[in-house]
Every structure is written in C-alpha cells, then in structure tokens.
C-alpha cells in the first residue's frame, strides 16, 4: 500500500470503528443500566479468561498475594472479569449512575461539598477500583469544578464519542495526559479548579517505591501538584455494592510533608499514595484492575524464574 493511500485507509478504518462504537452505545442504552451491567458481567466472565490479559492478571495476583492458593486466585479472577465487563457496559450509561440517581452512596460527601464551597483546589487521587468512572461522577455531581485527566483513544472519532459520553454525566473539562495535559492542569489549578488523577499504574520514569513488597515506579504528578499549590491530596475509592450500585468513599485528606526538601517531600507523597492504594486493594482485591502490568519487567522475570 502506498504512503498516499495509507491515511485514507486509516481514516476509513477509524470511521468503521466509530460506527461500531455508536452501535454498542445505542444497544447498551436501550438495555438500561441493570440489564446492560449484567450482560457486561457475563461477557467479561466468558471472554476475559480467554485473553492474554488473563495471564497478566494471574501473575499479578501471585505477586501481590503469594500465600493465597489457586482456588482463591480463581475466585478473584472470576470476580475481576465480572467487574471489568460490567464497567465496560456501564460506561455509556454513567449519566444514569450518579449520586443524584440513587445508584451511588457517597460516604463523607460533606467533604466534597466543603471543597466545592471553599473553592480551594485539591488534588483528587484514586485508582482503577470497581467502576472507576464513578469517582469523577461523584465529584462533579457534588458541585466540585475539577479537571479530569484521561488517555486519548488512538481513534480520534471514538475519542470524541468517549468525551461526549463523559459530558452526559457532567464532566466538562479534560486535560489529556502528556505535556499539554500538564500545562492545562497547572493553569486550571491557578484558576482554582481541582484536578483528579489515577495514580495506580506503571510509570517508567516515576518515583521508585514498594507496592505489595515489590519495587514499582509511580507517577509523582499528584504529589508535585499538591506541594506546588500548597494543598492536599484528596483520596477517593469506589466499591461495587451489588449489580450497578456503588459506594464512593471520600477518605481523609493526605497532608504532605513540608520539610523544604521538595524532592524528598514528593517521594514521601508517592509512598503515601502507594500505601493508600495497597490498603484499598487488600480490602477488596476482586475489584482492582489486575490486567495491567503494574510492576517492572524484572519483577515478572523473577516470578517466572521461580516457576510461576
């Protein structure tokens, strides 16, 4: 295929993918929240174990919970695929899964109301727990003006549809990950807007620390922003209660050290976030995103060398 035809063919493929995405959204919204969530759970349990991501999840569980037996891990994997499938199917319906719809219980919502009232920006931190879209939904539904970071889809037409889906449940502001996103976050905080970031994924150039006893690198961005603007990290977590009903927990804020050594203070903040995430995952291990390669390659190599 010539170089001149490649962009045309790529655009055609992107448009076809976007058409399929539109069909998926249309069907899911016709099904309604409960039926769509149940179908997504069935699909996740059926298809997930056949994917390469299943092997990643198995290795991750062995790293995090080496003392658990095969039966326990099998139960966790089944529950994890059920939850991931449900989350995928629930995404186009997030405008119907809000605290104001009665599907989300917010623990300590008074803290969100206080943030909205004070108009002092905070840095929300969380991870891929249960249906993680519930966290920004709870934030904006409580009146907090907040910049949300996201990783843009490779397909620009699908990316626009994803943003439109989020717009339906109140998320108006987006700060793409990367250099441009960092500038947008800084400008937003200068204007008094809070920011929300997921802080539980692999970050090759991040701060080194421990996660479930193994070395990891974690993005320093949330701690760096909090220190720069003299504010707190505001952790949140999401729990699936039953079906498409959730509990969003607003935890106590994390006050970062202020020793004058900015590098050390940022590193301390990263360790506190890692500890928060590990504690949440240990509480409800079936609800984390186990299909992500969180640890560096050498950790997985050491696991394989032991025959796991």
C-alpha positions, 0 to 999 in steps of 0.5 A: 500500500502506498504512503498516499493511500495509507491515511485514507485507509486509516481514516476509513478504518477509524470511521468503521470503528466509530460506527461500531462504537455508536452501535454498542452505545445505542444497544447498551442504552436501550438495555438500561443500566441493570440489564446492560451491567449484567450482560457486561458481567457475563461477557467479561466472565466468558471472554476475559479468561480467554485473553492474554490479559488473563495471564497478566492478571494471574501473575499479578495476583501471585505477586501481590498475594503469594500465600493465597492458593489457586482456588482463591486466585480463581475466585478473584479472577472470576470476580475481576472479569465480572467487574471489568465487563460490567464497567465496560457496559456501564460506561455509556450509561454513567449519566444514569449512575450518579449520586443524584440517581440513587445508584451511588452512596457517597460516604463523607460527601460533606467533604466534597461539598466543603471543597466545592464551597471553599473553592480551594483546589485539591488534588483528587487521587484514586485508582482503577477500583470497581467502576472507576468512572464513578469517582469523577461522577461523584465529584462533579455531581457534588458541585466540585469544578475539577479537571479530569485527566484521561488517555486519548483513544488512538481513534480520534472519532471514538475519542470524541464519542468517549468525551461526549459520553463523559459530558452526559454525566457532567464532566466538562473539562479534560486535560489529556495526559502528556505535556499539554495535559500538564500545562492545562492542569497547572493553569486550571489549578491557578484558576482554582479548579481541582484536578483528579488523577489515577495514580495506580499504574506503571510509570517508567520514569516515576518515583521508585517505591514498594507496592505489595513488597515489590519495587514499582515506579509511580507517577509523582504528578499528584504529589508535585501538584499538591506541594506546588499549590500548597494543598492536599491530596484528596483520596477517593475509592469506589466499591461495587455494592451489588449489580450497578450500585456503588459506594464512593468513599471520600477518605481523609485528606493526605497532608504532605510533608513540608520539610523544604526538601521538595524532592524528598517531600514528593517521594514521601507523597508517592509512598503515601499514595502507594500505601493508600492504594495497597490498603484499598486493594487488600480490602477488596482485591476482586475489584482492582484492575489486575490486567495491567502490568503494574510492576517492572519487567524484572519483577515478572522475570523473577516470578517466572524464574521461580516457576510461576 
